[in-house]
Amino acid sequence: MFPAVADGTYTNDHLSFFAGAALGFKIKQRVLIGGRFAWRFPRTFESYSPYFMPYTLNLDAGLCF
């Protein structure tokens, strides 16, 4: 039924691997600030799909109760 299935898995061209780093710190006793940067690599390491962002950057803030 699905000829592209091999070994019980079915993947498409948008499968990616990520490499990145995260950093965070606590301000006072209850406030947390953090960030993460990650670079996305396509499964084939050849080229990115159109309109595909190869990187992500997140900024996070949290309040502990």
Summary of the structure (lengths in Angstrom):
residues: 65
radius of gyration: 18.1
end to end distance: 52.2
largest distance: 58.5
contacts: 115
relative contact order: 0.27
helix: 0%
strand: 54%
